[in-house]
Each structure stands twice: as structure tokens, then as C-alpha cells.
Amino acid sequence: MRHLRTFSALARRNLPGLLALALPSVVLASGAPPAPVRLTPVTLAAGINPMPDIAGTGEAGSIAQLWRQNNKVRGQHVFLVKVGEATASFEGREQIEDRPDVGDDMIRSVRFARGEYRGVSTLYILTASRDIGASTYEAALTRIQSFALVRKGGAFTFAPVQDFPAKEKYCHADAALLAELNFPLSPVYAGRVTPTGC
């Protein structure tokens, strides 16, 4: 409990810095690194979350945050992103899912933010995915990715922006986003209060 109070106090002192985030530069195929992207976290409530000008096209949209219970212990969040009446696709699917497992050992974290992509303010998705072994509680190699919402033809999709292996192994995917991208922990974070969540 003492560690939790210390962590909460540290988070409050650093909150202004956490709300303006800089993603690490990524070397494109051309070899020219883009400018860092500054992101502002999007906090979601259960249900429909309206988003004005969600993709930088002038159209209002929304992010739906739903919960699917798989059994007595495990469940997962399901997100749907809409631009006007159109549902945006992510990795070829309309439903976007995280993998909390039992909460304190999250396997895949899905978080949302706002930032610029190619000069246009739009919605971002950040993910951290742990490559777990036999035990979900053990520190695991983790993959960090970011995606920007764009119009592609007559549809909307999330275009890949970043994809890199985390420097450390993690026991909680949200801890990886905090350590690797300085992205704030989820308000319902249930992992251990350590840099790796272990």
C-alpha cells in the first residue's frame, strides 16, 4: 500500500508532462526519420464516447467501449470506432479488442490518443502485446505499435505508424506503454507498481 501511495503521488506531480506525449522517431523505408508525434491521451467511459472531428475530416465520430464476459473470471474490452455512420477498420476487423486476462497481468493493451498524422489531427491507437509463454504472470517480450486513423478510398482505417520491440520484458502491457512511450497508466490499472509490472 505504501508503494501505491508513493506511485500515485508521483503520477500527480508528473501529470502535466504525461498529457503531452512524444512518440519515439521511427525510421521509414526511405531512411528519413519523421518528426516526433505529440499525443494527448483519450480517456474513455463505458458506452458511447462522442469525438468531434475524429479523423480530421470535419466529421464527428465516436468510440464505443464495451465489455465481453468470457467466463466467471476473464473478459475483454471491445471497441468500435465510427466516423459519421462508417465503422473504421483496425487490422482488417471492425472490432478492436484488448486481452486483460485477469487484470493484473494484461496481455494486450489498447489505448487511444489524439495527435497529428501527416499534418492532420486524428485519432491514434497504441497497443502493447506481450508474447506470453506457459504462465501469463512471467515477464514476456513485448511489441509496441501505434496506428493513425485515416481515410483510405471511401473507408476509414487505422494506418500503421510504429512497430518496435520493447527494450524490457513486461508482466503487464500497460506498464510497457508507460515505460516505452511515457503513456499514462489506465485509470483501472491493476498490475504491480513497478517499472515492468512484475
Secondary structure, DSSP 8 states (H G I E B T S, - for coil): -HHHHHHHHHHHHHHHHHHSEE------TTS------EEEEE---SEEEEETTTTSSS--EEEEEEEEE-SSS-EEEEEEEEETTEE-BBTTBS-EE-B-TTTTT-SEEEEEEEEEETTEEEEEEEEEEE---S-TTS-B-EEEEEEEEEEETTEEEEEEEEEEE-SS-BSSHHHHHHHHH-----TT--S-SSTT--
